[in-house]
Amino acid sequence: MKKLFFICLLFCFQITVAQTDADYENTLKNIVASYNASDAQKIFDQFSADLQASYPLDKLKAFLTKTLEDQGKFSEFDFMDKDGGHRYLIQSESDSIILVIELSPDLKLTKFTTE
């Protein structure tokens, strides 16, 4: 009986902490929409507390402004791989970038970098 309870407990824990591909896709759709609207605050609100501390809002605003000026708006994205994070190739009006993100169990961004 104890084994059955323990297995059920582990199964329930796995369900609550696993992020799905759909979670990542929805997060990226929100990032792209916010980026195209120049809404750094909306992206920043998706950051975990640790990421907010290491990547402050003013730095994010500067990144958005420069990237929008250099590349234009984002149009589409494609999943690449999970090497060092979930990597996406994002197409813009004039170029493309690779965005790497990671999500916490509560679906907050814990990683947000470009390559």
Secondary structure by P-SEA (a helix, b strand, c coil): caaaaaaaaaaaaaaaccccaaaaaaaaaaaaaaaaaccaaaaaaaccaaaaaaccaaaaaaaaaaaaacccccccccccccccccccccccccbbbbbbbbbcccccccccccc
